[in-house]
Amino acid sequence: MSGIQAMVAEDIFAFLDDPESGCASEDIQITVAFYELYGGRIQDLLNNRHRLRVLEDGKGEVIVSGLEEFEANDPNEFLALVEAGNK
């Protein structure tokens, strides 16, 4: 695992647990989605390489249709999801 990913995970959850940050961890949900765009194809790397579609809505915002998000409740869960996506 890359050192920067571990540091980011630790910092995010430490910030949410700090009462002085103004963010209550029970009010915020951390989710992870991992996709790959290669050769004109887009795949969900955390959902058995399920094929996805990139669409644009009426407001001009880009949407990745079908991308699954997974909740991470602590740094270890976050890093486990990143590692699964990297595999």
C-alpha positions in Angstrom: 0.0 0.0 0.0 1.3 3.4 -0.9 2.3 5.5 2.1 0.3 8.5 0.9 -2.9 6.5 0.8 -2.4 5.4 4.4 -1.6 8.9 5.5 -4.7 10.3 3.8 -6.9 7.6 5.4 -5.5 8.3 8.8 -5.9 12.1 8.4 -9.5 11.9 7.2 -10.7 9.8 10.1 -8.6 11.7 12.6 -10.1 15.0 11.4 -13.6 13.6 11.7 -12.9 12.4 15.2 -11.5 15.7 16.4 -14.2 17.7 18.2 -12.5 21.0 17.3 -12.8 20.3 13.5 -16.5 21.2 13.5 -17.3 17.9 11.7 -19.2 15.3 13.6 -18.3 11.9 12.4 -21.8 10.6 12.9 -23.1 13.3 10.4 -20.6 12.3 7.7 -20.4 9.1 5.7 -17.1 8.2 3.9 -17.7 6.1 0.8 -15.2 4.6 -1.7 -15.8 4.0 -5.4 -13.0 2.7 -7.7 -13.3 2.7 -11.5 -10.9 2.3 -14.4 -11.2 4.0 -17.8 -9.1 2.2 -20.4 -9.4 1.8 -24.1 -12.8 3.5 -24.2 -14.3 1.1 -21.6 -15.1 2.0 -18.0 -15.2 -0.7 -15.3 -16.2 -0.8 -11.6 -13.1 -2.2 -9.9 -14.9 -3.0 -6.7 -17.8 -4.7 -8.3 -16.4 -7.6 -10.4 -15.3 -5.2 -13.2 -18.9 -4.5 -14.0 -19.1 -2.4 -17.1 -20.3 1.2 -16.5 -21.6 4.1 -18.6 -20.5 7.7 -18.5 -23.4 10.0 -19.2 -24.1 13.8 -19.1 -27.3 15.0 -17.5 -29.3 18.0 -18.6 -27.2 20.4 -16.4 -24.0 19.3 -18.1 -22.8 17.3 -15.1 -21.0 14.0 -15.8 -22.5 10.9 -14.2 -20.9 7.4 -14.0 -23.9 5.2 -14.2 -23.9 2.0 -12.3 -20.8 2.8 -10.1 -21.2 1.2 -6.7 -20.0 3.0 -3.6 -18.9 1.2 -0.4 -18.9 2.7 3.1 -15.6 2.9 5.1 -16.0 3.4 8.8 -12.3 3.6 9.7 -8.9 3.8 8.1 -8.5 0.1 7.8 -11.8 -0.4 5.9 -10.8 2.5 3.6 -7.4 1.0 2.9 -8.9 -2.5 2.3 -11.2 -1.0 -0.3 -8.4 0.8 -2.0 -6.3 -2.4 -2.0 -9.2 -4.4 -3.4 -9.6 -1.9 -6.2 -5.9 -2.0 -7.0 -6.0 -5.8 -7.4 
